[in-house]
Amino acid sequence: MKKSQQKIKPIKRRKSHLRPGTIFLLLLVFVVAGSSAWQLWKLHVSVEQQITQLTQEKEDLVKQENSLHEEIAQLNTPSYIEQLAREQLGLVKHGEILISPKN
């Protein structure tokens, strides 16, 4: 038996060359992705500012609501109703005499 001598051929590797069109296309994709990411970031910051502003407005409105509830409670007390009747309407209790200055 004879050994046949076979030559082992080395595998030729292709050199990967990036064509200018491919480079341009990749660059375009990165620019579009970066621009989109920047727009999303700006939108995120804007939304966060609006949330902060609306939260502050909500706190102010809650304080205003609480003060209005306190005012309603005060207006419904008999002593305050009597005070308003005396001052604004000039009413007097039974047996009292109203003394008012001349205008």
KEKE-3310 file (N, C-alpha, C; in steps of 0.2 Angstrom, whole numbers, plus 5000, padded with zeros to 4 digits):
npx = (5004:5002:5006:4996:5000:4993:4991:4988:4977:4978:4965:4958:4956:4944:4947:4940:4933:4926:4914:4912:4899:4893:4899:4894:4880:4880:4884:4874:4863:4868:4868:4854:4849:4855:4850:4837:4837:4842:4831:4821:4826:4826:4812:4809:4815:4807:4794:4796:4799:4786:4778:4784:4780:4766:4764:4767:4757:4746:4748:4747:4734:4727:4730:4723:4710:4709:4710:4698:4688:4690:4686:4672:4668:4669:4661:4649:4647:4637:4640:4648:4639:4630:4638:4641:4627:4625:4635:4634:4621:4614:4606:4599:4598:4583:4577:4588:4595:4598:4612:4617:4629:4627:4626)
npy = (4994:5010:5025:5038:5054:5067:5084:5096:5108:5125:5134:5147:5163:5175:5192:5203:5217:5232:5240:5257:5260:5252:5256:5269:5266:5260:5270:5280:5273:5272:5286:5289:5281:5287:5300:5297:5292:5303:5312:5305:5306:5319:5321:5313:5321:5332:5327:5323:5336:5341:5333:5336:5349:5348:5340:5349:5359:5351:5349:5362:5364:5355:5360:5372:5367:5361:5372:5378:5369:5370:5384:5382:5374:5383:5393:5387:5386:5391:5403:5410:5412:5420:5431:5436:5439:5450:5459:5461:5461:5468:5463:5460:5453:5447:5459:5467:5483:5491:5501:5513:5522:5539:5543)
npz = (5000:4996:5001:4997:4993:4998:4996:5008:5007:5012:5020:5013:5019:5018:5017:5027:5021:5023:5014:5007:5006:5015:5027:5027:5029:5041:5049:5047:5053:5067:5069:5068:5078:5089:5088:5091:5103:5110:5108:5115:5128:5131:5131:5142:5152:5151:5154:5167:5173:5172:5180:5192:5193:5193:5204:5214:5212:5215:5229:5233:5230:5238:5251:5250:5249:5261:5270:5266:5270:5283:5285:5281:5291:5302:5298:5300:5314:5328:5335:5326:5316:5322:5325:5312:5308:5317:5313:5299:5295:5305:5315:5331:5347:5356:5366:5366:5362:5347:5343:5333:5323:5317:5300)
capx = (5000:5006:5002:4996:5002:4989:4993:4983:4977:4976:4959:4959:4951:4943:4948:4933:4933:4920:4913:4910:4892:4891:4901:4889:4874:4881:4885:4867:4860:4870:4866:4847:4848:4857:4845:4831:4839:4842:4824:4818:4829:4823:4805:4809:4816:4801:4789:4798:4797:4779:4776:4786:4775:4759:4764:4767:4750:4742:4749:4744:4726:4725:4731:4718:4704:4709:4708:4691:4685:4690:4681:4665:4666:4669:4654:4643:4646:4632:4643:4650:4633:4627:4643:4639:4621:4625:4639:4632:4614:4612:4601:4600:4594:4577:4578:4594:4594:4604:4614:4622:4631:4623:4630)
capy = (5000:5016:5031:5043:5060:5073:5091:5099:5115:5129:5137:5154:5167:5181:5198:5207:5224:5236:5245:5263:5260:5249:5261:5275:5264:5259:5277:5282:5269:5275:5293:5289:5278:5292:5305:5295:5291:5310:5314:5301:5308:5326:5320:5311:5326:5336:5324:5324:5343:5342:5329:5340:5355:5346:5338:5355:5362:5347:5350:5369:5364:5351:5365:5377:5363:5360:5379:5380:5365:5374:5389:5380:5372:5389:5397:5383:5387:5396:5409:5414:5415:5426:5437:5439:5442:5456:5464:5462:5462:5473:5460:5460:5448:5449:5463:5472:5489:5493:5508:5514:5529:5543:5544)
capz = (5000:4995:5004:4993:4997:4997:4999:5012:5005:5017:5019:5012:5023:5015:5021:5027:5019:5023:5008:5009:5007:5022:5032:5027:5031:5048:5052:5047:5058:5073:5070:5069:5084:5094:5088:5094:5111:5113:5109:5121:5135:5132:5132:5149:5156:5151:5158:5174:5176:5172:5185:5198:5193:5194:5211:5218:5211:5219:5236:5235:5230:5244:5256:5249:5251:5269:5273:5264:5274:5290:5285:5281:5298:5306:5296:5302:5321:5330:5337:5320:5312:5326:5324:5305:5308:5320:5310:5292:5294:5310:5319:5338:5351:5359:5372:5365:5358:5342:5343:5327:5322:5311:5294)
cpx = (5004:5002:5002:4997:4997:4991:4987:4983:4975:4969:4960:4954:4951:4944:4942:4935:4926:4919:4911:4903:4890:4893:4896:4882:4874:4881:4878:4863:4861:4868:4858:4845:4850:4853:4839:4832:4839:4835:4820:4820:4826:4815:4804:4810:4810:4795:4790:4797:4790:4776:4778:4781:4768:4758:4763:4760:4745:4742:4746:4736:4724:4725:4725:4711:4704:4707:4700:4686:4684:4686:4674:4663:4665:4662:4648:4642:4641:4635:4645:4644:4630:4632:4641:4632:4621:4629:4636:4625:4611:4607:4604:4596:4588:4579:4584:4592:4600:4605:4619:4623:4627:4628:4629)
cpy = (5006:5022:5036:5050:5065:5079:5094:5107:5120:5133:5145:5158:5173:5187:5202:5214:5227:5241:5251:5264:5257:5253:5266:5272:5263:5266:5280:5279:5272:5282:5293:5287:5283:5298:5303:5294:5298:5313:5311:5304:5315:5325:5317:5316:5331:5334:5324:5331:5344:5339:5333:5346:5353:5343:5344:5359:5358:5348:5357:5368:5360:5356:5370:5373:5362:5367:5380:5375:5368:5380:5388:5378:5378:5393:5393:5383:5392:5403:5413:5416:5421:5432:5440:5442:5449:5461:5466:5464:5467:5470:5460:5455:5451:5453:5468:5478:5490:5500:5509:5521:5532:5543:5550)
cpz = (5000:4998:4999:4996:4994:5000:5002:5010:5011:5015:5018:5015:5019:5020:5021:5026:5019:5018:5011:5010:5013:5028:5033:5030:5039:5052:5052:5052:5065:5074:5071:5076:5090:5094:5092:5101:5114:5114:5114:5128:5136:5134:5140:5153:5157:5155:5165:5177:5176:5178:5192:5199:5195:5202:5216:5218:5215:5226:5238:5235:5236:5250:5256:5251:5258:5272:5271:5268:5281:5290:5285:5288:5303:5304:5299:5310:5323:5332:5331:5316:5316:5325:5317:5305:5312:5316:5303:5291:5300:5314:5326:5341:5354:5366:5371:5361:5353:5342:5337:5326:5316:5306:5291)
residu = (MET:LYS:LYS:SER:GLN:GLN:LYS:ILE:LYS:PRO:ILE:LYS:ARG:ARG:LYS:SER:HIS:LEU:ARG:PRO:GLY:THR:ILE:PHE:LEU:LEU:LEU:LEU:VAL:PHE:VAL:VAL:ALA:GLY:SER:SER:ALA:TRP:GLN:LEU:TRP:LYS:LEU:HIS:VAL:SER:VAL:GLU:GLN:GLN:ILE:THR:GLN:LEU:THR:GLN:GLU:LYS:GLU:ASP:LEU:VAL:LYS:GLN:GLU:ASN:SER:LEU:HIS:GLU:GLU:ILE:ALA:GLN:LEU:ASN:THR:PRO:SER:TYR:ILE:GLU:GLN:LEU:ALA:ARG:GLU:GLN:LEU:GLY:LEU:VAL:LYS:HIS:GLY:GLU:ILE:LEU:ILE:SER:PRO:LYS:ASN)
# end
